Amino acid sequence: MVRRNGESTLKYVGLGLIVLLTAACSVSDDREIALGRMNAEQIDAKLPLVTDSVVTNYVQTLGTRLAERTSRARLPWRFQVIDSKDVNAFALPGGFVYVNRGLIDRADRMDELAGALGHEIGHVVRRHSVQQLERSGGTRIGIAILCAVTNFCDSHTARIAIDVGGAAWLAHHSRAAEAEADSEAVANTTRAGISPEGIPSLFRVLLTARQQQPGIVQTFFASHPLEEDRIDQTQRLVDRIDPAIEKSLTRDEEEFQRVKQRLHELPPR
């Protein structure tokens, strides 16, 4: 259970922090997966998730299609949809990726959603969160977990979780890491037969949304710094692809549009 009272709560949190601090010295793949799974269990328990099988199966299939062609294909990749209108996506160590309902709603084409998933997969492939953890000694993520599993952070707890996935610090990356994940996203989508054009395309959609409805996308921009120069850099990566190859890549599909419509019709939890 997520919330426990008294001594049992402190014992539960204490065990989690011990695991994190132990793992912080040198994070092997097994420890990375264990850390990601522990965080994912807390997120799954605290946040409203979309449970419609048509939607969840589509996102899992699309995410797997991208992840299985990376250098870390053997991770236990899992893709979940958070039932939040806010536009955001994030990844935990070990291959646990979350995308908000609001981001799917904002995506016009399949390649835009694929680009977002490919970006988050890129963070995992590059082990960005693990590198942060190794550098920090585990202290800051321990505080984030404490907020996620207790009422330590009072009424702001749920908001923190929705904004940046509970493990706030793990999901927040530097501009350099974001650029690396963008590069990975271009490679991930291309290898999967999907146009990487969806990456800068979605960025443009979100910049426009920030001007029109800033509240909807503020969580994305909080954890994914985005300006015009980043879009230009991503577009340059896309433009390097052989035009003959680019023509063979998929930008959209009917199934995505059906899933998007189905998600739109689902009542929020």
N, C-alpha and C positions, 0 to 999 in steps of 0.2 A: 504494500500500500504506500501511497505517497506521503500522506500526513499521519504521523504518529505522535502520541503525547508523551511528555515526560522523558523518563530515562531511555525508553525504547527508541525515541526519535534521535536523541543524542548519540546513542550507541550505533544506530543505523548510519547517521551522517558521519560519525567518527570512522567507521569502517570504510566508507567511501573515500574519505580524505586520506586515509592510510594507503589505500590502493593507488590513489592519484599521486601522492608524494613518493611512493615507492617506484611508480612507473616513470616519474619525472627524470630520474637519473639517466636512464637509457631506455627508450621505448622501442621494444621489438614489435614485429607485426602482431604477434599474439596479444601483447599488452595493449597495442593500439586498438585492436578489435574489441578487447574487453572494455577499454575505456569508452569507446564509441557506443557499445551495446548498453553500458550502464547509463550513459547520458540519454540514449534513445528510450530506454525504459521509463525514465523520469518524464521525458517529453511526451511519450505516448500516454502516460497516466494523467498528465496535467492539461494537455491541450486537446481541443476538439479536433478529431481527425475525420476526414471524409472516408466513409466506410462502403460507399457504393462500389460494388465489385467491378462494374464496367469501367468506371473512372480509375480506380486504383490499379486494376490489371493493365490498363493502357499505359499509365505512367510508369509502372514497374517494367513493362515490356520495353518501352522506349528507353528508359534509363539503362536497363540491362544491355540493350542493343549498343549503346554508346560505351558502357563500362567494359564489356567483354572484349573490346578491341584495344584496351589499354595495357600498359605494362603491369597493372595490378588487377588483372581480370579475376584472380582467384579469391579476392576479398568477398565477404558475404554481402554483396551489394543489395541494399534495400531502399526503395523509394516510396515515400509517403506524401499524402496531400493534407495539409493543415486547413481546416475549415475557417479561414480568416480572409476577410475582404482586402486586407493589407497586401501590397505587392512585395513579396520577398521570397528568397530561397536561401538555404544554407546547408552545409554538410558537416557532419561530425566525423571524427577519426574512424577509420576502419570501414568506411563505405556506407554510412547511414545518411541518406540525403532526403531533405524535406523541401517541398515547394508549396507555397501558399495558394489557396484557391484564387485569390485575387490576381496572382501573376498569370495563371492560366486564362483567366477571364480577359486580361489585357493583351495576351498574345493573339495576333491575328492569324498566324500560320503555325504549322507544326514545327518548322525549322526554328522559330523563335523560342518555343518551349524547349526544343532539343538543345539550342544554344545555351539556355539557362542551366539545364541539367548538365551539359557538357562542361560548363564553367565550374560548377560545384564538384563534379567528378575530378576536374583538374586540380582543385585544392587538395583532394584526397591523394591523388596520384603524386603530387609534389610534396605531400606530407607537411603542409604548411602549419596545421594546428599542432602536430607533433613537434615540429621544430620550435614553435612558440613555447610549448610545454617544457621541452628540454632546456630552453634558455631561462625560463622563469623559475624553475624548481617546483612548479606545481601550485604555488600559493594562490595566485589569482584565480585559477580555475576552481580551486577549492572553495573560494568565496562564492563563485557563480553557482556551484552545485548546492551549496548551503541555501542560497536563495531559491533554488529550484525545488528543493525537497522539503522545506520547512516554511513557516510563516515569518522567518527572520526578516524578510524584506517587506513585510506587512502587505498592504493592499497593492503595492506595485509589482508583486511577484508575478502575477499572471501576465501583466503587460510586458515585463521583461522577457518572459518566455515567448510570447507571441512575436515580439519585435525581433529578437535575435536567437530564438531557439533554446531558451533555458540556459545553456552553457554559453553565455554571452561572449565571453572572451575568446573561446575556441572558434566562434563563428565570425570573428572580426579580424580582418587581414589588412596588411599594409598595401599601399599603392603598388609596390613592386610585386607583391604576391598576387594582387588582383590582375596585374599585367601578365604574369606567368599563367594564371588560370585562364585568362582570355586566349592566350596562345594555345594552351591545351584544348580549349573548347573548339577552336578552329580545327585542330588536328582530330579531335574526337568525333566531331560531326562528319568531317570529310571521310574518315575511315569507315564510318557507318553508312555512307551513301546518302548523307543528308547535307543540304547546302549550309555552309557556315555563314551565309548572308543573313541568316536569322539573328545572329549575334549583334552586329551593329544595328540591324533593323529594330530589334527589341529595345536597345538602348535609346534609339531616337523616339520610339513610342513613349518610353518612360520619361524622357526629358520633356516631351510635350505634356505629358500628364502632370509633371511637377509644376508646370506653369498654370495648368487649368484646375487641378485638384491636388494640391501639394500634400494634404493629409493622407491620401491613399497610398502614396509612394514614399513617404518620409522614412519608413523603416528600411526600405531597400537602400536608399541613399545613405542612411546611417551606417550600414555595414558594407556597402559597395560604393565607395567614392566614384563618382561618374561625372565627367565633364566632356566637352566637345573633343578635346585632344585625345581622350581615351577612345572615343568612337572612331576618330581618324586613324589611330594606331591599329585598331582592330580591322578597320576597312582595308588598310594597307596589307595586312596579313591575308585577308580574303582575296584581294586582287592579285596576289602572287600565285594563286592556284591556276594551273593550266586551264585555259578556257574550254578545251575539249573535255576535261574531267568535270569542270564546273557544270557544264550542260547536262551531264548525266546524273547530277545530284538532285534529290527530291526536296522541294520547298514546302509542299503541303500535301495533305491526304484527306480523303473524305472521312476516314475514321476519326481523325483529330477534331474535325468540325462537328461530328456527331457527339463525341465525348464532351466537347466544349458546351454544346447546346444542352446536353444532359446535365452537366454540372451546373449550368445556369438555372435549370429548372428545379434543382434540388433545394429544398428549404434549408437555411442555415441551422446548425445545431444549437 
